[in-house]
Amino acid sequence: MMREKMNSAVFDLRRSAIREFAKLAKQIPGCISLTLGEPDFDTPQPIRKQAELSLENGETHYIENNGLKALREKIASFETDRHGFRYSEDQVIVTSGATEALFVSLFGILNPDDEVIIPTPAFVLYEEIVKLCRAKAVKLDTSVTGFQIRKSALEALVTQRTKAIVLNSPNNPTGTVLDIESLNAVRLLARERNLFVICDDVYNQLIYTDNYHSFTEFEDVRDRTILVQSYSKPYAMTGWRMGYLIAPAEIKERLELVHQFTVVSTPAPFQKAAVTALDFDPAELRETYRRRRAYMLSRLRAMDLEVPEPEGAFYMFPSIRKFGIDSSTFCRRMIEEAGLAATPGFCFGSDDHIRLTYCYSDPELAEGLDRLQSFIRKLEGK
């Protein structure tokens, strides 16, 4: 009876398959899990030390809703230096990870029945937040265009209700970096149709190509662009739940109220540590991922698996189409029969792929790929 009185939107939500399959792996003794995007590094010592100092100094009380002013200034300076144009601290909201930044951004711009274009494969979070906003996720299949966005396909999805486009480059789960043609297609449409563009750039410090550009570089659509960032991936700070968004001042002024009435503020003892993090160069982490990427790519191709070469992040997205098995069945069988867990592609909108993560130790990757190879040979009857 009480269930019927609940918000009906919560019954349309899906549980994260990433978490579900990671949980399944833990139930099998000795199972290796390559599911979570969880860096195997510890948070760098200078960042941890600053958090310890903040606790020792009693920095445990309420702070400004949008984050410590010194942190907002540091974020604005950091992003200004990276993109070559000026951000100011009054455009910044420090959030509880990129997850809250995405929720605040979408909740703040969407009305019921609005439409949001999401290029797929895509992180499941986008669609679920759109559902909570009682809006509609419109999926743009990029699998037929090398995981790039093309103008004609994008325009075909636009209606009078289209409100926003979500971009994630480098992409989770493919590792694809959007090319200039993709970015310009979105730029022109956003300008012509007055659309919001939400840039989920959380992997843009983990890039293995010289051809990376962020959509935020386009000055002529900056008045409708919202940048979402996270400390989790580049600084191995997943458990800290720290991130931020940057938006035009008049938009941010409303978004900050959603943030205020959702989480109040992020933890006080982490504010100065987050300042310290932006002075840390993640080059060592990035080069480790680059080496692991090369290793995993060579192993997968030796198994004759079709896989796009990732240009960023730390994911591989091999196709399993040739086995004639849906991704959930493939991954469940692989856990039970081979002791290896991956994330099924259906949760990213691509049921003929699986996602493997290479932010695990070298021994885990080697053993995991050995198990994948054995499982594939079994499927092929070899």
N, C-alpha and C positions, 0 to 999 in steps of 0.2 A: 504493500500500500504506500509506504513512504517513498519507495523507489519511483513511483509514478509522479511524485511531487518534486522530484529533483530536476535540475536543469537538463533538458533533453540533449543538449550539445555534448555532454560528457559521455553519452552512450554511443556516440559516433567515433570516439577516439580509439586508436589502436595502441596496444602496448608496443614498446620498442622491441623489434625482433633482434636488435643488437644485444640488448640486455637479456632477452629470453634465451638466446642461443648460448650466450656466455654462462647463463645459469645452468643450462642443460649440460654444458661441458664440465662444470664443477661436480656434477652428480656421477661422472664416470671417472673412476680412479686412474690417474696417469694421463688423462686427456690433455692435449695441448690446445690452448685457445688462442687463435689469431683473430679475435673478434673486435675487441675494444680499441678505440683510438687513444690509447693510454701510453704516453711515453714511458720507457723503462728507466729513464734517468731520474735521479732525485732533483728536486728544485735546487737550483744553484745556491751555494753556501751564502754569498752576500745577501741574497734575497731573504733567506731564512734568518740570517743574523739580524737583519733590520726588523723583522717581525718580532724576534725575541726582545730586541731593545725597546720596541714600542710597548710590549707587554710589561717589561720591567719599569718603564717610565709611566705606567698607568694610563696609557692611551686606550682606554676601554669604554669611553662614554660616547654619547650621541655626537655625531658630526653633522655637517650640512647634508641635506638629502642627496644632492648630486655628487657628493664626494668631496674630499679635502681639496681646498682651492689649489694648494701646491701640486696635487696630483692632476687636477684638471689642466693646470698650466703646463705641466710636463707632457701630458697626452697631446695637447694642442701643438706644442713645440715639436714633439716626436713625429706626429703625422704631417706637420708642415714641412719638416726636413725631408721626409720620405717622398712627398708628392709635389713639392715645389710651389705650393701656393699656401696662403695663410689660413689656418684655423685659429679660433680664439677660444679661451677657456669657457666662455659663456655659451658655447655650442655643445659642450661635453656633458654627458651624464655617465657616471661610473655605475656599472650595473653588476648584478650577480651573474657573471659569465655572459657569453654571447647569447645563451638561451633566453635570459631575461631581456636582453637588448632586442632580440627578435620579437619577443612577445610584446614589449612596450611599443615597438615600432609599428607592428601590424595592428595591434589593438587600437593604437592611436590614430590610424588613418582609415581603418575599414568600417564601413557600415554594413548591416545585414544585406546579403545578396550581391555585394560587390564581388568582383572577380580578380584573382591574383594569378598571373602567369608564372609557372614554375618550370624551368627547363629540367627535364629528367634524363638520366637518373639524378636523384636529389636526396639530400638528407631528409628523413621522414618528418622531422620537427616542423618544417615549413607548413606542410599540408595540415598537420594536426592543430597548429595555432590558428590557421585560417578557419578551420572548422569551429573552433571555440569562439571565434569572432562572428560566427553564423554567416560567413562569406563562402565563396566557392573557389577551390583550387582548380586551375585550368592547366593541364600538363602539356608541355611542349616536348615531344619526343625528339631527342637529339642523337639517338643511337644510329640513325640512318645518315647522319652528316658528320661522322667522326666526333660526336659529342660537342659540336659547335652549333651556334645559333645562326640561322640563316633568315634573311629578311622576309622572304615570301612565306615561310612556315610560321614565323612569328606574327606577321600581319594577319594571317588567316584565322588566328585565334582571338583577335581583338574584337570586342563588342562595345556597346554603349556602357556596359557595366564594368569594363576593365578599369581597375584602379591602380594596380602596381605590378611590378616585375621583380622577382627575387633572383639575384645573381650570386653564384658561389664559385669563385675562381682564385686559386686552384680548387677543384671540385672534390667533394666527398660524395660518391665513392670512387670516381675514376682517376683522380689526380690530374685531370685535364685543365690546362690553362686556356681561358677564352682568348681567341685571336682578335686582331683589330677589326676584322669584318664582323665578328659577333658583337663586339662592343659598340661599333658604329650602328649596327642594326637596332640595338636597344636604344642608343642615343637618339637616333632620328625619330623613332616611335614615341619615346618619352617626351620629346620636344613637341612633336606634332599633336599628340593626344593629351598632353599635360598629365603624364603618368608619374607616379612615384617609382623610384628605383632603390631597392634595398640591397646594399652590397655586403654580403657576408664574406669578409676578407680574412677570416681567422687563420688561414694557412699561408698568407702572403709573405711570411718570413721563412717558409720552407719551400723554396723554389729551386729547380735544377735547370733553368733555361734563362737565356738573356733576353727573351722576347716577351717578358711579362709586363702587362699594363693593367692598372686598376681603373675601373669605370669612374672612380672619383676624380680622375685627372681631367675629365671633360668639364670645362668651366661653364659652358652654356646651359648645362642642365644641373648645375650644383644646387640650384634653389629647390630641387625636388629629389635630391639624392641623400640617402641616409646610410652612413658607414657603420658597420657592426664589427667589433673586434673583441678578441679574447686573449687572456694571458695563458690559457691552458696549454696550448700546443707548443708555441715557440720556447716557453720557459719551463715546461714540465710542471705546471701549476694547476692541474685539473681539479684537485680537491680544494683549492683555495676559492673557487667560484668567483673570479674577478674578471670583468670585461668592461666594455664601454660602447657607447654609441655617440656619433657626432652627426648633428642635423642642423639645417638652417635655423637661425635664432628663433623665428616666429613659429616654426614647427616644434623645436625643442622645448619652447616655453609651455606647450601643451603636453608633450610627451613626459616631461618631468613630473607632472601630476600623476600620470599613470604609474610611473616608477615610485613616487612618494607613497601612494596608497596601495602598492603591491608589496614592497620590501622595506620601505622607509629609507634605508641607506645600506651600503655595503659595510662589512666589518671594519671598525675603527683601527684595530691593530694591524690591518693589512694595507692601509693607505700608503704609508711611507715605504713599505716593502714593494708596493706596486710602482712607486717612483723609481726605486732602485732597479727593478726589473727592466725598465726601459733603457737603462744604461748598460745592460748585459748584452753582449754579442752572442747570439745563438749559433755561431758558425760551426762550432765543434759538433753540436747536436745535428745540424743540417748536413754536415759532411758524413757523419755516421749513417744518417738516413740515406744519403746519396749512395754510399757503398752497399747498404743493405738492399736498396732498390735495384741496383745492378745485379746483385746476386739473385734476388727473387725473380727478376725478369728473365735472367738466363735459365734458371731452373724451370720456370713455367713454359718457356718457349721450347726447351728440350723435351717437355712432356707433350708438345704439339698442341698447346692450348693457345687460342687466340686471345691476346690481351693488349690493350692500348698501353703505350709507354707513358707512364705518368710524368708530368713535368713539374709537379708539386705535391705537397702533403705527404702522407705515408701509407697509401692504399694501392692495392692492385685489384683490378676488376675483370678477371678472366671469364670468358664465355664458356658455358657448359651446354650450349645448344645441341652439340653433336651427340650428347648422351641421351637425349630424349626424356629427361627427367626435370621436373620443376625444381626450383632452387630450394624450396623448403624440404622436399623429399631428399634431394642430394645432400643437403647439410645434415639432416637428421641421420641418414644412413652413414655419413662419413664420421659422425661422432660415435655411433654405435659400433661400426665395423672397422674403423681405422684409428679411433682415438684422437681425432682432429676436429676442431670446431672453427667454422668460418661463418660469415653473416650471409644469409640468403639474399639474393638480389631483389626479390619481390618487394622488400621493404623500402627499396630505393626507386621502385617503379620499373624494374627490369628483371623479369622472372627467369631469364635465361643466362644470368650471370651470378657469380658469388663474389663477395668482397673479402680479401685477405689483407691483414694489416702487418706492416713490417717495422713497427716501432717496438719490437721485442728483441731479446738477446740473440746473438748469433747462434748459439747452440739450439735455442728453441726454434728459430727459423729453419735451421738445417734439418732438425728432426721432424718438424711439422711438414716440410716439403717432401721429405722422404715418405712420410705417411700419406700425403696427398698422392704421390706418384704410385704407391702401392695400391691405393684405393682406385685410382684411374685404371690401372692395369687390370684390376678385378672387374671393373665395369666393362672393359674392352674384351674381357675373356682371355687375357694373355697370361 
